[in-house]
Amino acid sequence: MGIITMISTWLIPCFILLVLLVASWRKIPAYELFVEGGKEGVKMAFSLLPFLVGMIVSISILRSSGALEAFINLISPILTLLGIPPDIIPLALVRPISGTAALGMTTELIETHGPDSFIGRLASTMQGSTDTTLYILTIYFGAVGIRKMGYALKVGLLADIVGIIASIVVVTIVFG
Amino acid sequence: MVNIIWACMAIIGIFYAMINGTMDQVNEAIFESANDAVNLSIGLISVLVFWLGIMKIAEKAGILRVLSKLFRPVIVKIFPEIPKDHPAIGYILSNITANIFGLGNAATPMGIKAMEQMKELSGTDTASRSMITFLALNTSSLTIIPTTVIAIRMQYNSLSPTEIVGTTIIATTISSISALLIDRFFYYKSKWRK
């Protein structure tokens, strides 16, 4: 498992190195491009702000009232039997429906359980490894006027389930 | 759908607090968590600015183009209904490379263009085989570096914010391959029925 941890630490610095080497070799104005791209980053962070405030507050209400805990306690006997941590269920249910909602839930899980806890790592992996099926379906089919979706929704949702199970299994093996 | 989920979480929470007598905690949580969320969003700026800056250089330096050349033979295989030199292949490739680097904003317009091309090929308002394959690839997410997640982990003082990159890549690979297999399964099933 040491290799996976090493890839995790080396990948980003090596990628940056590669980008800067290629840019210098091709005599591209790297710094100016960096600033230009960075401006988009500022916009992105601010555009996420209202989504995160809305979602995190809503989940916090649910959690602080004790309702979330009651729900988790209710379903946990079956899930623990299957090896699924019950805390992850709300995130798993929302992930295919809304990307920003899932991001809010991931954040809340990381905040509550800690980023280096099992739940924190699992939520992080889940957030990164599947995408929002319904959003993609709506945007792409909507944009070109496809009305009959065929088996697209079935494929997307089944792939999500596989992705969620894969995240649980992989995180359990690597960090378990 | 999101609207209902979002409202229901708060509604259920407040009702439950009435019965459970936890209104104090709820009242406190509302303002505290809103504050936390704002701090978090501001904290995300550092990583997002840096990463999108680097990606801009990568894009102009032609790194994404080299990658799409590498993937071309694979993509041609995955989409047997699209002629090899059709522009749809090019758009699919740009969409996938942008997704791999977590450039969701750049990936979406390319994806829509790919869909337009595929619609021209099929000429109906029914989703074609290629379109569904394309969606399957996109919904299983192809991210290699989950920037936003790393940024959030940093904000909450993770000892190793990037340690989840490895697990994300493995999980993503499994889900993408499964998505393609599931897609193939349903395609042959629908063909067999006819």
Interface residues (C-beta under 8 A of the other chain):
Chain A: I4 T5 I7 S8 T9 L11 I12 F15 I16 L18 V19 L20 V22 A23 R26 I28 A30 L33 F34 V35 E36 G37 G38 K39 E40 G41 V42 M44 A45 F46 L48 L49 L52 V53 G54 M55 I56 V57 S58 I59 S60 I61 L62 R63 S64 S65 G66 A67 L68 A70 V94 P96 I97 S98 A101 L103 G104 T106 T107 E108 I110 E111 G114 P115 D116 G120 R121 S124 T125 M126 Q127 G128 S129 T130 D131 T132 T133 L134 I136 L137 I139 Y140 F141 A143 V144 G145 I146 R147 K148 M149 G150 Y151 A152 K154 V155 G156 L158 A159 D160 V162 G163 A166 S167 V170 V171 V174 F175
Chain B: M1 V2 I5 W6 A7 M9 A10 I12 G13 I14 Y16 A17 N20 T22 Q25 V26 E28 A29 I30 E32 S33 A34 D36 A37 V38 L40 S41 I42 L44 I45 L48 V49 F50 W51 L52 G53 I54 M55 K56 I57 A58 K60 A61 G62 I63 N105 T108 G111 I112 M115 E116 K119 D125 T126 A127 M131 I132 F134 L135 A136 N138 T139 S140 S141 T143 I144 I145 P146 T148 V149 I152 R153 Y156 N157 S158 L159 S160 P161 T162 E163 I164 V165 G166 T167 T168 I169 I170 A171 T172 I174 S175 S178 A179 I182 D183 F186 Y187 S190
